[in-house]
Amino acid sequence: MADHSSELAPRLPDGRPVPPMTGDERLMLEGWLDFHRGTLALKCSGLDDAQVRVAAVEPSGLTLLGLVQHLAEVERNWFQRVVAGLDVPPVFDDPTGYALDPARGLDEAVGIWRREVERGRELCAGRGLEDTGRIADGPVAGAEVSLRWVLIHLIEEYARHNGHADLLRERIDGVIGA
């Protein structure tokens, strides 16, 4: 996938890449996915390890650190397992990514997440939107999905979790928006 977060892409004042407003479908899908990836990074910026471990609201244990880890697992699953058909283990001990390890802080988790994003870009670079992979497990294991479907699904996944991240960030330090 193209790296829309490059220095050449227009940026919002908060540093996120601006999704393209014209262009082909692939450019727009990848642009919106990069925008949502940038939003997750923005929601975590300026926070320390204790802050990113603050849970949303009881009984939920949802945290910003857990979201970063979860989305690293999501990136690995959809691009490596499904699109590329690779047999790779989960990134973390908990395959959902939500469980927190006291020894793993935000910098390490963000680094892992960024590596998973880059690996997904590499694996998708030569593929067309109609190219397909197979869902590895879960209720629709074996179902064939196109790269287009995976990109749309990841935009939805990030958008949903960025809503959670927005509420978490507001609870932590009152920062709202974006």
N, CA and C of each residue as an Amber inpcrd file, in Angstrom:
protein
   534
   0.8460000  -1.1730000   0.0000000   0.0000000   0.0000000   0.0000000
   0.8880000   1.2300000   0.0000000   0.4540000   2.2470000  -0.6710000
   1.2220000   3.4840000  -0.7150000   1.2780000   4.1060000   0.6700000
   2.3620000   4.7810000   0.9440000   2.5030000   5.4410000   2.2390000
   2.0110000   6.8720000   2.1120000   0.7430000   7.0800000   2.4830000
   0.1600000   8.4100000   2.3970000   0.5920000   9.2950000   3.5530000
   1.3550000   8.7400000   4.4770000   1.8200000   9.5350000   5.6060000
   3.1750000  10.1610000   5.3100000   3.6230000  10.0740000   4.0530000
   4.9160000  10.6470000   3.6980000   4.8770000  12.1620000   3.8410000
   6.0450000  12.7370000   3.8240000   6.1430000  14.1930000   3.9800000
   5.5130000  14.9270000   2.8120000   5.3120000  14.2560000   1.6680000
   4.7350000  14.9030000   0.4990000   3.2150000  15.0410000   0.5940000
   2.5680000  14.2090000   1.3950000   1.1160000  14.2780000   1.5370000
   0.7380000  15.5240000   2.3290000  -0.3490000  16.2000000   1.9000000
  -0.8060000  17.3460000   2.7010000  -1.1760000  16.8840000   4.1010000
  -0.9760000  17.7440000   5.0690000  -1.2440000  17.3870000   6.4610000
  -2.1620000  18.4070000   7.1140000  -2.9320000  17.8960000   8.0440000
  -3.7450000  18.7660000   8.8910000  -2.8260000  19.4420000   9.9070000
  -3.2680000  20.5150000  10.5490000  -2.4160000  21.1690000  11.5610000
  -1.9600000  20.2270000  12.6770000  -2.7300000  19.1590000  12.9530000
  -2.3430000  18.2180000  14.0100000  -1.3720000  17.1540000  13.5150000
  -0.9920000  17.1940000  12.2340000   0.0010000  16.2850000  11.6860000
  -0.5390000  15.0890000  10.9280000  -1.8430000  14.8520000  10.9920000
  -2.3970000  13.7030000  10.2720000  -2.4350000  13.9620000   8.7700000
  -2.2560000  12.9030000   7.9600000  -2.3480000  13.0840000   6.5100000
  -3.7890000  13.3710000   6.0960000  -3.9520000  14.2520000   5.1420000
  -5.2740000  14.5730000   4.6110000  -5.6560000  13.4860000   3.6030000
  -6.7970000  12.8320000   3.7960000  -7.2140000  11.8470000   2.8020000
  -7.4710000  12.5440000   1.4620000  -7.1000000  11.9010000   0.3460000
  -7.3180000  12.5280000  -0.9610000  -8.8000000  12.7870000  -1.2050000
  -9.0920000  13.9090000  -1.8080000 -10.4740000  14.2750000  -2.0980000
 -10.8540000  13.9460000  -3.5410000  -9.8630000  13.6280000  -4.3500000
 -10.0800000  13.1670000  -5.7090000  -9.0710000  12.0570000  -5.9760000
  -9.2990000  11.3040000  -7.0210000  -8.3690000  10.2420000  -7.3780000
  -9.0660000   8.9120000  -7.4670000  -8.2650000   7.8930000  -7.7130000
  -8.8600000   6.5720000  -7.8840000  -9.2300000   5.9460000  -6.5440000
  -9.9660000   4.8660000  -6.6410000 -10.4930000   4.2010000  -5.4560000
  -9.3870000   3.7460000  -4.5040000  -8.3450000   3.1530000  -5.0280000
  -7.2550000   2.6370000  -4.1880000  -6.6100000   3.7670000  -3.3990000
  -6.3340000   4.8630000  -4.0730000  -5.7280000   6.0210000  -3.4260000
  -6.6080000   6.5210000  -2.2770000  -7.9110000   6.5680000  -2.5110000
  -8.8250000   7.0400000  -1.4680000  -8.9150000   6.0650000  -0.3000000
  -9.0230000   4.7740000  -0.5910000  -9.1070000   3.7840000   0.4890000
  -7.8520000   3.8170000   1.3560000  -6.6950000   3.8190000   0.7220000
  -5.4450000   3.8510000   1.4760000  -5.2790000   5.1820000   2.2110000
  -5.7440000   6.2670000   1.5940000  -5.6660000   7.5730000   2.2460000
  -6.5150000   7.6530000   3.4990000  -7.7440000   7.1090000   3.4250000
  -8.6010000   7.1170000   4.6080000  -8.0720000   6.1940000   5.7020000
  -7.5000000   5.0510000   5.3020000  -6.9150000   4.1650000   6.3030000
  -5.7400000   4.8520000   6.9870000  -4.8890000   5.5240000   6.2180000
  -3.7650000   6.2490000   6.8170000  -4.2360000   7.3830000   7.7240000
  -5.3120000   8.0560000   7.3250000  -5.8750000   9.1170000   8.1790000
  -6.2900000   8.5400000   9.5260000  -6.9720000   7.3940000   9.5010000
  -7.4190000   6.7880000  10.7620000  -6.2560000   6.2410000  11.5790000
  -5.2290000   5.7290000  10.9110000  -4.0270000   5.3310000  11.6390000
  -3.4140000   6.5500000  12.3150000  -3.3480000   7.6600000  11.6020000
  -2.8180000   8.8970000  12.1760000  -3.6460000   9.3950000  13.3420000
  -4.9490000   9.1850000  13.2770000  -5.8270000   9.5950000  14.3760000
  -5.5270000   8.7930000  15.6280000  -5.3250000   7.4890000  15.4850000
  -4.9650000   6.6670000  16.6490000  -3.6620000   7.1720000  17.2670000
  -2.6630000   7.4300000  16.4510000  -1.3800000   7.9400000  16.9600000
  -1.5740000   9.2760000  17.6640000  -2.4020000  10.1440000  17.0920000
  -2.6760000  11.4480000  17.6970000  -3.3290000  11.2960000  19.0710000
  -4.2500000  10.3620000  19.2020000  -4.9460000  10.1680000  20.4790000
  -3.9980000   9.7220000  21.5870000  -2.8930000   9.0970000  21.2020000
  -1.9260000   8.6140000  22.1960000  -0.7750000   9.5880000  22.4260000
  -0.6520000  10.5940000  21.5810000   0.5120000  11.4840000  21.6700000
   0.4910000  12.3260000  22.9380000   1.6680000  12.4920000  23.5040000
   1.8210000  13.3330000  24.6880000   1.4070000  12.6730000  25.9910000
   1.0490000  11.4060000  25.9490000   0.6400000  10.7090000  27.1680000
   1.7680000   9.8170000  27.6660000   1.7760000   9.5740000  28.9760000
   2.7900000   8.6730000  29.5270000   2.2010000   7.2720000  29.6850000
   3.0590000   6.3460000  30.0920000   2.6400000   4.9470000  30.1930000
   1.5000000   4.7420000  31.1920000   1.4750000   5.5010000  32.2590000
   0.3780000   5.3560000  33.2290000  -0.9330000   5.8470000  32.6200000
  -0.8920000   6.9420000  31.8920000  -2.1150000   7.4910000  31.3110000
  -2.7370000   6.5590000  30.2750000  -1.9210000   5.9180000  29.4410000
  -2.4830000   5.0460000  28.4010000  -3.0070000   3.7350000  28.9650000
  -2.8350000   3.5460000  30.2670000  -3.3800000   2.3590000  30.9430000
  -4.6770000   2.6730000  31.6870000  -5.1400000   3.9090000  31.6130000
  -6.3900000   4.2970000  32.2700000  -7.5570000   3.6780000  31.5060000
  -8.3930000   2.9310000  32.2220000  -9.5430000   2.2670000  31.6060000
 -10.6680000   3.2590000  31.3510000 -11.5120000   2.8930000  30.3830000
 -12.6030000   3.7590000  29.9580000 -13.6010000   4.0010000  31.0910000
 -14.2950000   2.9840000  31.4560000 -15.3230000   3.0680000  32.4770000
 -15.6670000   1.6380000  32.8950000 -15.8550000   1.4220000  34.1810000
 -16.1920000   0.0770000  34.6500000 -17.4860000  -0.3930000  34.0080000
 -17.5970000  -1.6360000  33.6870000 -16.6710000  -2.7160000  33.9570000
 -15.6080000  -2.9030000  32.8650000 -15.5970000  -2.0340000  31.8590000
 -14.6570000  -2.1890000  30.7540000 -13.2180000  -1.9730000  31.1960000
 -12.3160000  -2.7620000  30.6490000 -10.8900000  -2.5850000  30.8860000
 -10.2110000  -1.9520000  29.6770000 -10.9980000  -1.4030000  28.7580000
 -10.4700000  -0.8220000  27.5310000  -9.5500000   0.3560000  27.8370000
  -8.3490000   0.3360000  27.2440000  -7.3560000   1.3950000  27.4270000
  -6.7860000   1.8000000  26.0720000  -6.1460000   2.9690000  26.0240000
  -5.4770000   3.3810000  24.7910000  -4.3460000   2.4200000  24.4350000
  -3.5830000   1.9650000  25.4330000  -2.5150000   1.0130000  25.1750000
  -3.0890000  -0.2840000  24.6070000  -4.1800000  -0.7470000  25.1570000
  -4.8360000  -1.9430000  24.6390000  -5.3240000  -1.7570000  23.2080000
  -5.8210000  -0.5600000  22.8790000  -6.2580000  -0.2980000  21.5110000
  -5.0920000  -0.3470000  20.5310000  -3.9520000   0.2370000  20.8950000
  -2.7790000   0.2030000  20.0220000  -2.3630000  -1.2480000  19.7810000
  -2.3120000  -2.0310000  20.8450000  -1.9350000  -3.4390000  20.7250000
  -2.9570000  -4.2080000  19.8810000  -4.2360000  -3.9660000  20.1260000
  -5.2910000  -4.6330000  19.3710000  -5.1600000  -4.3240000  17.8840000
  -4.9080000  -3.0630000  17.5530000  -4.8260000  -2.6990000  16.1460000
  -3.5550000  -3.2240000  15.4950000  -2.5130000  -3.4790000  16.2720000
  -1.3400000  -4.1840000  15.7330000  -1.7530000  -5.6090000  15.3470000
  -2.5420000  -6.2580000  16.2030000  -3.0410000  -7.6000000  15.8900000
  -3.9550000  -7.5690000  14.6670000  -4.8040000  -6.5650000  14.5690000
  -5.7130000  -6.4200000  13.4280000  -4.9120000  -6.2790000  12.1320000
  -3.9060000  -5.4160000  12.1400000  -3.0570000  -5.2230000  10.9530000
  -2.4240000  -6.5540000  10.5440000  -1.8460000  -7.2650000  11.5160000
  -1.1940000  -8.5470000  11.2080000  -2.2010000  -9.5420000  10.6490000
  -3.3370000  -9.6650000  11.3140000  -4.3250000 -10.6460000  10.8860000
  -4.7820000 -10.3970000   9.4520000  -5.2480000  -9.1960000   9.1670000
  -5.8670000  -8.9550000   7.8630000  -4.8640000  -8.9010000   6.7240000
  -3.7120000  -8.3070000   6.9380000  -2.7790000  -8.1970000   5.8260000
  -1.8520000  -9.4070000   5.6910000  -1.3720000  -9.9460000   6.8020000
  -0.4590000 -11.0750000   6.6990000  -1.2040000 -12.4030000   6.5670000
  -2.1540000 -12.6550000   7.4670000  -2.8420000 -13.9470000   7.4450000
  -3.8460000 -14.0330000   6.2950000  -4.7020000 -13.0170000   6.1880000
  -5.7960000 -13.0970000   5.2180000  -5.3170000 -12.7500000   3.8070000
  -4.7920000 -11.5520000   3.6050000  -4.4160000 -11.1290000   2.2550000
  -3.2490000 -11.9520000   1.7160000  -2.1870000 -12.0950000   2.5070000
  -0.9820000 -12.7760000   2.0210000  -0.9790000 -14.2780000   2.2830000
  -1.9000000 -14.7650000   3.1140000  -1.9780000 -16.1980000   3.3830000
  -0.8230000 -16.7460000   4.2060000  -0.1890000 -15.8890000   4.9920000
   0.9450000 -16.3190000   5.8090000   0.4760000 -16.9480000   7.1170000
   1.2310000 -17.9060000   7.5980000   0.9410000 -18.5430000   8.8790000
   1.8440000 -17.8870000   9.9210000   1.3630000 -16.8030000  10.5000000
   2.1530000 -16.0600000  11.4810000   1.4550000 -16.1030000  12.8370000
   2.2240000 -16.1100000  13.9180000   1.6220000 -16.1450000  15.2520000
   1.0570000 -14.7730000  15.6210000   0.2540000 -14.7310000  16.6730000
  -0.1950000 -13.4220000  17.1680000   1.0080000 -12.5570000  17.5650000
   0.8110000 -11.2730000  17.5510000   1.8640000 -10.3350000  17.9410000
   2.1270000 -10.4460000  19.4420000   1.0680000 -10.5300000  20.2190000
   1.1500000 -10.5420000  21.6710000   0.6350000 -11.8780000  22.2170000
   0.8480000 -12.1110000  23.5100000   0.3750000 -13.3480000  24.1400000
  -1.1380000 -13.4820000  24.0290000  -1.8470000 -12.3750000  24.1800000
  -3.3060000 -12.3480000  24.0460000  -3.6060000 -11.9860000  22.5940000
  -4.1740000 -12.9050000  21.8010000  -4.3760000 -12.6200000  20.3780000
  -5.3280000 -11.4650000  20.0810000  -6.0820000 -10.9980000  21.0800000
  -6.9160000  -9.8170000  20.8490000  -6.0810000  -8.5460000  20.9710000
  -4.9820000  -8.6280000  21.7270000  -4.1240000  -7.4740000  21.9350000
  -4.5120000  -6.6000000  23.1090000  -5.6600000  -6.8140000  23.6740000
  -6.1380000  -5.9180000  24.7280000  -5.4330000  -6.0950000  26.0740000
  -4.9240000  -7.2850000  26.3690000  -4.2850000  -7.5340000  27.6630000
  -2.9930000  -6.7260000  27.7810000  -2.8060000  -6.1250000  28.9280000
  -1.6300000  -5.2760000  29.1490000  -0.5470000  -6.0420000  29.8880000
   0.6720000  -5.8730000  29.4260000   1.8560000  -6.4430000  30.0640000
   2.5200000  -5.3060000  30.8380000   2.7320000  -5.4530000  32.1370000
   3.3380000  -4.3630000  32.9120000   4.6950000  -3.9170000  32.3620000
   5.3880000  -4.8010000  31.6580000   6.7160000  -4.4640000  31.1310000
   6.6590000  -3.7660000  29.7700000   5.5020000  -3.7340000  29.1170000
   5.3860000  -3.1270000  27.7930000   4.7300000  -1.7670000  27.8980000
   5.4630000  -0.7500000  27.5100000   4.9340000   0.6070000  27.5380000
   4.4510000   1.0620000  26.1690000   4.0160000   2.2990000  26.1200000
   3.4450000   2.8650000  24.9000000   4.4580000   2.9020000  23.7600000
   5.6750000   3.3250000  24.0210000   6.6570000   3.4290000  22.9370000
   6.8820000   2.0800000  22.2630000   7.0060000   1.0340000  23.0590000
   7.2020000  -0.2950000  22.4850000   5.9770000  -0.7340000  21.6860000
   4.7870000  -0.5370000  22.2430000   3.5570000  -0.9510000  21.5600000
   3.3610000  -0.1770000  20.2550000   3.6270000   1.1210000  20.2700000
   3.4960000   1.9200000  19.0540000   4.5220000   1.4690000  18.0150000
   5.7280000   1.1640000  18.4420000   6.7430000   0.6640000  17.5200000
   6.3090000  -0.6360000  16.8550000   5.7450000  -1.5340000  17.6350000
   5.2490000  -2.8090000  17.1020000   4.1070000  -2.5490000  16.1190000
   3.1760000  -1.6910000  16.5020000   2.0410000  -1.3460000  15.6420000
   2.5350000  -0.7590000  14.3160000   3.4760000   0.1640000  14.3820000
   4.0120000   0.7640000  13.1470000   4.6930000  -0.2820000  12.2640000
   5.3930000  -1.2330000  12.8540000   6.0180000  -2.3050000  12.0580000
   4.9570000  -3.1620000  11.3700000   3.8690000  -3.4400000  12.0780000
   2.7830000  -4.2210000  11.4670000   2.1420000  -3.4520000  10.3130000
   1.9680000  -2.1430000  10.4790000   1.4260000  -1.3070000   9.3970000
   2.3470000  -1.3780000   8.1810000   3.6380000  -1.2040000   8.3910000
   4.6040000  -1.2360000   7.2880000   4.6300000  -2.5930000   6.6020000
   4.5590000  -3.6690000   7.3600000   4.5550000  -5.0080000   6.7660000
   3.3090000  -5.1880000   5.9040000   2.1760000  -4.6970000   6.3700000
   0.9540000  -4.7600000   5.5690000   1.0900000  -3.9820000   4.2700000
   1.6920000  -2.8130000   4.3260000   1.9160000  -2.0310000   3.1080000
   2.7760000  -2.8020000   2.1170000   3.8340000  -3.4280000   2.6160000
   4.7280000  -4.2090000   1.7460000   3.9680000  -5.3440000   1.0600000
   3.1670000  -6.0530000   1.8320000   2.4550000  -7.2140000   1.2930000
   1.3630000  -6.8420000   0.2980000   0.8250000  -5.6520000   0.3980000
  -0.2610000  -5.2330000  -0.4830000   0.2260000  -4.4510000  -1.7010000
   1.4710000  -4.0360000  -1.6970000   1.9940000  -3.1440000  -2.7330000
   1.7420000  -3.6520000  -4.1480000   1.9200000  -4.9090000  -4.4190000
   1.7590000  -5.4190000  -5.7750000   0.4140000  -6.0450000  -6.0500000
  -0.5110000  -5.9110000  -5.1610000  -1.8190000  -6.5540000  -5.3140000
  -2.8670000  -5.5480000  -5.7750000  -3.8330000  -6.0530000  -6.5230000
  -4.9630000  -5.2330000  -6.9520000  -6.1050000  -5.3300000  -5.9660000
  -7.0330000  -4.3980000  -6.0620000  -8.1840000  -4.3930000  -5.1560000
  -9.0470000  -5.6390000  -5.3020000  -9.0210000  -6.2750000  -6.4630000
  -9.8090000  -7.4910000  -6.6930000  -9.0880000  -8.7540000  -6.2480000
  -7.7850000  -8.6570000  -5.9340000  -7.0590000  -9.8350000  -5.4520000
  -7.6940000 -10.3090000  -4.1510000  -7.6660000 -11.6120000  -3.9460000
  -8.3740000 -12.1620000  -2.7900000  -7.4580000 -12.9510000  -1.8650000
  -7.9410000 -13.0710000  -0.6480000  -7.3460000 -13.9140000   0.3650000
  -8.4750000 -14.6410000   1.0680000  -8.1090000 -15.4550000   2.0490000
  -9.1260000 -16.2240000   2.7810000  -9.0490000 -15.9250000   4.2710000
 -10.2130000 -15.7580000   4.8620000 -10.2900000 -15.5420000   6.3000000
  -9.8380000 -16.8280000   6.9870000  -8.8830000 -16.6860000   7.8950000
  -8.2220000 -17.8510000   8.4950000  -9.0510000 -18.5520000   9.5630000
  -9.7980000 -17.7950000  10.3720000 -10.5210000 -18.4260000  11.4660000
 -11.7570000 -17.6120000  11.8140000 -12.4560000 -18.0530000  12.8330000
 -13.6630000 -17.3460000  13.2590000 -14.9080000 -17.8820000  12.5720000
 -16.0200000 -17.1800000  12.7210000 -17.3090000 -17.6890000  12.2360000
 -17.4060000 -17.8030000  10.7160000 -16.5630000 -17.0900000   9.9750000
 -16.6080000 -17.1880000   8.5120000 -15.2680000 -17.6910000   7.9590000
 -14.5980000 -18.5440000   8.7350000 -13.3130000 -19.1120000   8.3080000
 -13.4410000 -19.7230000   6.9240000 -12.4480000 -19.4360000   6.0860000
 -12.4320000 -19.9620000   4.7310000 -13.0860000 -19.0600000   3.7040000
 -13.8230000 -18.0550000   4.1590000 -14.4790000 -17.1490000   3.2110000
 -13.4290000 -16.3590000   2.4390000 -13.6960000 -16.1780000   1.1540000
 -12.8010000 -15.4060000   0.2920000 -13.1820000 -13.9330000   0.3820000
 -12.1800000 -13.0750000   0.5340000 -12.4130000 -11.6260000   0.5990000
 -11.3940000 -10.9280000  -0.2970000 -11.8210000  -9.8120000  -0.8780000
 -10.9260000  -9.0460000  -1.7360000 -10.1090000  -8.0600000  -0.8960000
  -9.0210000  -7.6030000  -1.4660000  -8.2390000  -6.5580000  -0.8050000
  -9.1060000  -5.3250000  -0.5900000  -9.9920000  -5.0140000  -1.5240000
 -10.9180000  -3.8810000  -1.3620000 -11.7250000  -4.0540000  -0.0720000
 -12.2840000  -5.2510000   0.1370000 -13.0820000  -5.5290000   1.3300000
 -12.2380000  -5.3440000   2.5860000 -11.0030000  -5.8480000   2.5660000
 -10.1260000  -5.7340000   3.7310000  -9.8370000  -4.2590000   4.0370000
  -9.5410000  -3.4640000   3.0230000  -9.2710000  -2.0440000   3.2560000
 -10.4980000  -1.3410000   3.8400000 -11.6630000  -1.6240000   3.2940000
 -12.8910000  -1.0150000   3.8290000 -13.1200000  -1.4700000   5.2650000
 -12.9150000  -2.7530000   5.5160000 -13.0940000  -3.2630000   6.8830000
 -12.1320000  -2.5800000   7.8560000 -10.8860000  -2.3960000   7.4680000
  -9.9250000  -1.7550000   8.3670000 -10.2560000  -0.2890000   8.6060000
 -10.7640000   0.4050000   7.5940000 -11.2200000   1.7890000   7.8070000
 -12.3170000   1.7970000   8.8580000 -13.2610000   0.8660000   8.7410000
 -14.3500000   0.7620000   9.7210000 -13.8140000   0.4170000  11.1020000
 -12.8860000  -0.5310000  11.1640000 -12.3110000  -0.9620000  12.4450000
 -11.6100000   0.2000000  13.1430000 -10.7760000   0.9170000  12.4080000
 -10.0710000   2.0620000  12.9870000 -11.0460000   3.1650000  13.3790000
 -12.0320000   3.4560000  12.5330000 -12.9880000   4.5180000  12.8490000
 -13.7300000   4.2100000  14.1480000 -14.1640000   2.9630000  14.2860000
 -14.8750000   2.5620000  15.5070000 -13.9770000   2.7060000  16.7270000
 -12.7630000   2.1860000  16.6270000 -11.8610000   2.2500000  17.7690000
 -11.3460000   3.6660000  18.0270000 -11.2750000   4.4950000  16.9920000
 -10.8960000   5.8880000  17.2340000 -11.9820000   6.6300000  18.0090000
 -13.2280000   6.2150000  17.8630000 -14.2880000   6.7650000  18.7100000
 -14.0470000   6.4010000  20.1660000 -13.6410000   5.1490000  20.4010000
 -13.2830000   4.7370000  21.7650000 -12.0910000   5.5520000  22.2570000
 -11.0920000   5.7040000  21.3830000  -9.8750000   6.4460000  21.7600000
 -10.2000000   7.8900000  22.1040000 -11.1430000   8.4780000  21.3920000
 -11.5440000   9.8550000  21.6570000 -12.1180000   9.9820000  23.0710000
 -12.9700000   9.0380000  23.4430000 -13.5520000   9.0680000  24.7920000
 -12.5020000   8.7880000  25.8640000 -11.6030000   7.8380000  25.5880000
 -10.5260000   7.5530000  26.5420000  -9.6550000   8.7850000  26.7570000
  -9.2700000   9.4350000  25.6720000  -8.4040000  10.6120000  25.7870000
  -9.1030000  11.7150000  26.5790000 -10.3860000  11.9240000  26.3210000
 -11.1200000  12.9440000  27.0720000 -11.1470000  12.6020000  28.5540000
 -11.3040000  11.3230000  28.8910000 -11.3110000  10.9200000  30.2970000
  -9.9490000  11.1440000  30.9490000  -8.8690000  10.9060000  30.1860000
  -7.5260000  11.0130000  30.7280000  -7.1420000  12.4560000  31.0270000
  -7.2930000  13.3310000  30.0350000  -6.7970000  14.6990000  30.2360000
  -7.6930000  15.8020000  29.6770000  -8.9080000  15.4240000  29.2680000
  -9.8550000  16.4280000  28.7960000  -9.6960000  16.8320000  27.3490000
  -8.6920000  16.2930000  26.6260000  -8.4920000  16.6440000  25.2200000
  -9.6060000  16.0160000  24.3990000 -10.2530000  16.8390000  23.5690000
 -11.3530000  16.3520000  22.7320000 -11.1010000  16.7280000  21.2830000
 -11.8840000  16.1140000  20.4110000 -11.8460000  16.4600000  18.9960000
 -10.9770000  15.5630000  18.1650000 -11.0500000  15.8090000  16.8630000
 -10.2960000  15.0890000  15.8450000 -10.6090000  13.6420000  15.9350000
